[in-house]
Amino acid sequence: MCGEPRATNGAKVKQTLYMKYGSRVTSGMAECLYDRGLDDPELATFFDGVDIDRLREHVADFLSVLAGGPDIYRGRDLREAHADYRISKPHFEMVMGHIAGAATELGIEPEDIAAIAAAIRGYEDDVVSG
């Protein structure tokens, strides 16, 4: 039976972005985001010496939580993880642009991109320190 998701007791289930997009909003976003970041001369130096595959996994897990999926994020506290990088507000905005671009490339709808961006912006103070 197609239509709105329902629990086993027949109650309607609120569709999350995780349910709507699946891996596009988690591993797909993380993959595309870091491909863009590594190609961006303003951001690429932040990734020197970083295990990018491990970072992609952490970000995919983090996006899972933001998108209403399972809470499988086991990475470090965001403030601690970003403290040594001295990320500026302009760098944060560049990353936000790449997030929007990655989401668009993956076929995520504009209103859902805005929701993802708003959720990420909730962590801006933990990331920006420079």
Contacts in CASP RR format, 6 or more apart in sequence:
PFRMAT RR
TARGET T0000
AUTHOR 0000-0000-0000
METHOD contacts of the structure
MODEL  1
MCGEPRATNGAKVKQTLYMKYGSRVTSGMAECLYDRGLDDPELATFFDGV
DIDRLREHVADFLSVLAGGPDIYRGRDLREAHADYRISKPHFEMVMGHIA
GAATELGIEPEDIAAIAAAIRGYEDDVVSG
4 12 0 8 1.000
4 13 0 8 1.000
4 15 0 8 1.000
5 12 0 8 1.000
5 13 0 8 1.000
5 15 0 8 1.000
5 19 0 8 1.000
6 12 0 8 1.000
6 13 0 8 1.000
7 13 0 8 1.000
16 67 0 8 1.000
16 68 0 8 1.000
16 69 0 8 1.000
17 25 0 8 1.000
17 66 0 8 1.000
17 67 0 8 1.000
17 68 0 8 1.000
17 112 0 8 1.000
17 115 0 8 1.000
17 116 0 8 1.000
18 25 0 8 1.000
18 26 0 8 1.000
18 64 0 8 1.000
18 67 0 8 1.000
18 68 0 8 1.000
18 69 0 8 1.000
18 70 0 8 1.000
19 68 0 8 1.000
19 69 0 8 1.000
20 112 0 8 1.000
21 67 0 8 1.000
21 106 0 8 1.000
21 108 0 8 1.000
21 112 0 8 1.000
22 67 0 8 1.000
24 106 0 8 1.000
24 107 0 8 1.000
24 108 0 8 1.000
25 63 0 8 1.000
25 67 0 8 1.000
25 103 0 8 1.000
25 106 0 8 1.000
25 108 0 8 1.000
25 112 0 8 1.000
25 116 0 8 1.000
26 60 0 8 1.000
26 61 0 8 1.000
26 63 0 8 1.000
26 64 0 8 1.000
26 67 0 8 1.000
27 56 0 8 1.000
27 60 0 8 1.000
28 60 0 8 1.000
28 102 0 8 1.000
28 106 0 8 1.000
29 59 0 8 1.000
29 60 0 8 1.000
29 63 0 8 1.000
29 99 0 8 1.000
29 102 0 8 1.000
29 103 0 8 1.000
29 106 0 8 1.000
29 116 0 8 1.000
30 56 0 8 1.000
30 57 0 8 1.000
30 59 0 8 1.000
30 60 0 8 1.000
30 63 0 8 1.000
31 56 0 8 1.000
32 101 0 8 1.000
32 102 0 8 1.000
32 105 0 8 1.000
32 106 0 8 1.000
33 59 0 8 1.000
33 95 0 8 1.000
33 98 0 8 1.000
33 99 0 8 1.000
33 102 0 8 1.000
34 47 0 8 1.000
34 52 0 8 1.000
34 55 0 8 1.000
34 56 0 8 1.000
34 59 0 8 1.000
36 98 0 8 1.000
36 101 0 8 1.000
36 102 0 8 1.000
37 43 0 8 1.000
37 44 0 8 1.000
37 47 0 8 1.000
37 95 0 8 1.000
37 98 0 8 1.000
38 44 0 8 1.000
38 47 0 8 1.000
38 52 0 8 1.000
40 94 0 8 1.000
40 98 0 8 1.000
42 91 0 8 1.000
42 94 0 8 1.000
43 91 0 8 1.000
43 94 0 8 1.000
43 95 0 8 1.000
43 98 0 8 1.000
46 85 0 8 1.000
46 87 0 8 1.000
46 91 0 8 1.000
47 55 0 8 1.000
58 73 0 8 1.000
58 74 0 8 1.000
58 75 0 8 1.000
61 72 0 8 1.000
61 73 0 8 1.000
61 74 0 8 1.000
61 75 0 8 1.000
62 73 0 8 1.000
62 75 0 8 1.000
63 116 0 8 1.000
64 70 0 8 1.000
64 71 0 8 1.000
64 72 0 8 1.000
64 73 0 8 1.000
65 71 0 8 1.000
65 72 0 8 1.000
65 73 0 8 1.000
66 116 0 8 1.000
66 119 0 8 1.000
66 120 0 8 1.000
67 116 0 8 1.000
75 81 0 8 1.000
77 126 0 8 1.000
78 123 0 8 1.000
78 126 0 8 1.000
78 127 0 8 1.000
79 126 0 8 1.000
79 127 0 8 1.000
82 126 0 8 1.000
82 127 0 8 1.000
82 129 0 8 1.000
83 129 0 8 1.000
85 129 0 8 1.000
86 129 0 8 1.000
86 130 0 8 1.000
87 127 0 8 1.000
87 128 0 8 1.000
87 129 0 8 1.000
87 130 0 8 1.000
88 128 0 8 1.000
88 130 0 8 1.000
89 128 0 8 1.000
89 130 0 8 1.000
91 128 0 8 1.000
92 124 0 8 1.000
92 127 0 8 1.000
92 128 0 8 1.000
96 117 0 8 1.000
96 120 0 8 1.000
96 121 0 8 1.000
99 113 0 8 1.000
99 116 0 8 1.000
99 117 0 8 1.000
99 120 0 8 1.000
100 113 0 8 1.000
100 117 0 8 1.000
103 112 0 8 1.000
103 113 0 8 1.000
103 116 0 8 1.000
104 113 0 8 1.000
108 116 0 8 1.000
END
